[in-house]
Amino acid sequence: MSLTEAWRVAIDALRASRLRSGLTMLGVIIGVAAVVILVAIGTGAKQTVEEQVEGLGSNLLLIVPGQVDFGAAPTVSRLRLDDVDAVIRVVGDRNLVAVATSSGETVRAGTRSRFTSVVGVLETTPKVFVRSIDRGGYLSRSDVETGRRVAVLGSAVAVTLFGERDPVGSQITIAGVRFRVVGVFAPLGQSLGVDRDDEVHIPITTAQRVFDTSRVDAMAVKAPDRDSMDALSARIVEVLRERHPESEFSAVTQEQILGVLGDILGILTGVLAAIAGISLLVGGVGVSNIMLVSVRERTREIGLRKAVGARPRDIGLQFLLEAVLLTTIGGVVGIALGVGTALIVAAITPVPAVVTWWSVALAFGVSAAVGIIFGVVPAQRAGRLDPVVALRAE
């Protein structure tokens, strides 16, 4: 029997039992669609995190107290403003260094209030990180050096406190202390799970006085270029360890953050795909069961074909092609369903979903492999039937 003839016979056999064929394909369709959707969500989450980290700025070094360990508790910062001055001397340019001291506080304007993150910063923050001002201006160096009570509002805070009014020049109170609004950030959205629009920036000297602290929680340095990042981070960490021999400090690059987060999200995507693959396995078992039932029901047909000269491999090929055809059609439908669902999810929900070519190819290849693997046993059983016994079957 030629391969073309075998395909024709397989298609005719599936057409003869449309309902059974459709129900058999349903398990494969669900499995393939689940693989495509879950891999798309995992890939989308990974790309979103990468974009958010890269969106902070370029060539960034984050200086943090303690050793960087994403599973460990945070280390209390021993950094002070004189440590910042020492780092600025190492870097050689004040505009390349940014710091932060934060506290959760209630900000009030008239009868309106909002609990938000109040961050004490240098005037250099927009130069180090990607932050744009929508209205007014940012803090000046004199604001920091003299400890003025001025503030820049995140867009969400500005809307809560002032609605559609321009808040620049208005008065607010933070922890009972009156501040004057000098600017409003352009909307930025979330970054690494933090709402960047839900914060207020004030001079770090003022923040330390209001919060009654002298600490600096974190420091960021913008390296002149990517090639100098390793040497610069080593010099900064060395200077800080000399100033605080009892403490540890770490300099983390964006690539290191992306590497750790990428590994975590990659493992998560693999786990999601494996969970979805279980449904494909169940679908394959269903295909094998149905094909075994089909062999049993078509025993007389098999005996007749063998009696007129069909070889065992011809019979086996026919049933194997039927199984492959079932899973291949189910795979194509499942891919279409999975891609469509992923695009809809990405369009109407905040869940990121990105369909990649390799996930589609993997799902299709696995569905075809399922047909071959789970079709072998029924095909072999059909090919081994004795023609005399088969013809006697009722």
Phi, psi and omega in degrees: 000132179285161180296324179297316179295322179296320177296318181297317180294321180296317180295318179298321180295321179290324178295328181292338179230066186299314183297314180296319179296318180296317179294325178294318180291337185302318179297320179292319180301312181297317181297313180295316179299320179296319178299312182297315183294311184291322175294323178297318179293316178297317179294320178297319178297319180296314180295323179296316179297318179299317179296322181291319178294315180292333180288347177293332183149184181244149176056043184269141169244125178258118182262119183230151176287147178082182177273143180283113178214112186292350178256358185262160177288150181295147180266138178294131184284135173253007180291142177229172183295330177290334173292324177297318178299322178295319178294321179299322178294324178293315182289322179091001181208116181300328183292351180261005183238131176232149180226168179209137168228116189242156177204143176278121184222158174269123179256131184237147172217104185067235180268355182263149180211160177205133174275123186213177178270119178258122188244124173274127188221169167273169178287355186272355187308312180295340179277332181270313178259164178274097177224128181249145178264129180273315180223146180074215181220187180255181179293150178253168180296324179294328176300319181289314185293327181263355178067041180292153179265076178234156186215149172243126186264142167292156186298323180292321179294318180298318180293319180296317186275329187234357181064230181272355181288150175283117184278350184299127182093348181279166181257140172228165175238136178235120182054036177083001181254135184278135178232155175253132180281126180248350181190166177226131178290150170290148180303136182235331180086196184273150176217117181055040177083001181250130178281105183288347178271351182255064179203160179231131178258133174226162178302141184295328178295321177291318181299318181295326178288317181290319182277355181056056179212161176241005186280160169239117187290320185204160181221141177233140180235133176264109181290146179302323178205169184293328184291335184267002187294317183295313181294319181294317180296321179296318180293320181295313180298321180297316180296317181293322178291328176293325180281333180227077184299336183275358185240158175252146176225151181226146174245119185247130178268165177298324180297322179293319178297315180296324180296314181293311180296323179296320178296316181297312182290328177295318177297318179299317178297319178297321178295317178299317179295322179294319178298316178295327180295336178298321179293329175293321178298317178298319177298323178294321176298321177297319178299314181299317180297314181296320180292324176295320176296320180297320177299317181296319181289333186253027181301314180297321178299318180296316179298319179296317181293322177293324180295331180263011171115000179291135180275159179304322181291331176294317178295314180299319180297320181300312182289327177295318178295325177298317179294316179295321180296318178301310184286329179292313177298316177299323178295317180296314178296319179296321178297314179299316179295318181294315180296315180298316180295318179298318179294321178294316179300316180293330185279323189247358179230163177284357181286122179285138178215123181233117180276124180252153183296325184290329178290323177293315179296320179296315181297318180293316180297320180293320180296320177293320179296324178300317179298318180292312185295313184274357177261350183294312184298310177300322180295317179296320179296319179294319182292336183270354182299136176285128184299323181294315179295320181297320181292333180281345185295142177272000000 
